Amino acid sequence: MINYFQPIAAPGAVGREFGSPMSDLLEDGLISSDTFDAYFNDTLPEAQTAALTAFNAGQFDGQRPKFAHLLAVTFEFKSGAALTVEPEAITNLKMIEPEQIQPDCYQIMGFSCTFKPESPEIAEKFQNQRDLTFIHLKFPRGLVPCRLVWSPLADTTTNPNQNVVVLDDTVFIFAQAVHTFNLTELVKAAYQPEYLQIMAKTYQDRFDQDLTKITASLVRQLDELSKAKAASMAGHEYILLMDYAPEATSDLNDNPWDPVLLDQVTGEKYGGINLESYPALLAMPVRCDNIKDFWEGFAWLLWEISWFGIDTQERDQKIQEFTDSLTASEAESEAFHAATAKMKRFIDWYVHQHIADPTLPDFVATYWPLTAGRREKFDDGTPDGWMMTVTEQDPKLLQNFMAHYGSEFDTFE
């Protein structure tokens, strides 16, 4: 297997190319001294500042193609246009997260490139089109296409991750690999037929349901989310993480997607997305590392959100009922543990008070089960079933105990 890329060394490595990225641009004549000063004085226009910042920050990211064997670089656009740049004109070309998907074909999450165009018309073509789909690298043994993964927020014609800036006659073209999103923006994008189809097909493949009905249900959920307004949540304690772990799948759970709440401070992951209101969810950032299958993962995020329903009022009511029952269960559990703990203390006290009583062993054997939950057979459909412990003291035994020792027990602390 031929490797067409080489990693970029970490900062501090020996060699000129690992010095200051901005200084290198100035030294190579790609930017003027005025631009260099304006950048550090924050007086450049916003788009130009963004381009240089992206170049500066990404200097040591990604991998470079092996320029020694590179014959040409062709940029292919979704519109059908293509532009070829000779390697000699390129001063910087990096592929972000290149993944080999076929023997001589790669998928990239982003890239950055700087070059001096032969004519102003070439620069204008790059500026007018933000629909780059492939970067073709021509080597002596053939063409190596690198397919650019578009942003989940892209429409059918424009990739918002892609940017082009012409500065001092140098073309800066780059696409940043963005992994964190605003849920409101994602909901708007999800209405696009292409993305709706991916999500609906994701459900159909798993549940074998009618595609039209699935799509209608998805649109109804998006409508409900669209009507909600993000809550004011200072600091955004949690992130909606579209966790992707194909290695964690099993025969019982072959779904690699697991949407969870990610604590931004501790890094801990929690369940409970289904218990959050629409406004609370809309206030949380969404993170996904597997962008190439983003809408499949987003379908499972929506699935998790819809656990208690889609309609806002119905969903809020069911969430409230569940949290109320959970609170009640916790209160019952606390009361149970307090009662069994008191029973243990009482029996221990009673033993010490009646140490010479010959019936003491029978007393302990009879009432000790009240220090724990009662045992109950669970009918699982098999002849024998299985025994489980219920967090409730045996009512008949407790009644018997209170009839004989109730007055002492009530005053016991």
Secondary structure, 3 states (H helix, E strand, C coil): CCCCEEECCCCCCCCHHHCCHHHHHHHCCCCCHHHHHHHHCCCCCHHHHHHHHHHHHCCCCCEEECHHHCCEEEEEECCCCEEEECHHHEEEEEEECCEEEECCEEEECEEEEEECCCCHHHHHHHHHCCCEEEEEEEECCEEEEEEECCCCCCCCCCCCCEEEEEECCEEEEEECCCCEEEHHHHHHHHCCHHHHHHHHHHHHHHHCCCHHHHHHHHHHHHHHHHHCCCCCCCCCCEEEEEEECHHHCCCCCCCCEEEEEEECCCCCEECCHHHCCHHHHHCCEEECCCHHHHHHHHHHHHHHHHHHCCCHHHHHHHHHHHHHHHHHHHHHHHHHHHHHHHHHHHHHHHHHHCCCCCCHHHHHHHHHHHHCCEEEEECCCCCCCEEEEECCCCHHHHHHHHHHHHHHHHHCC
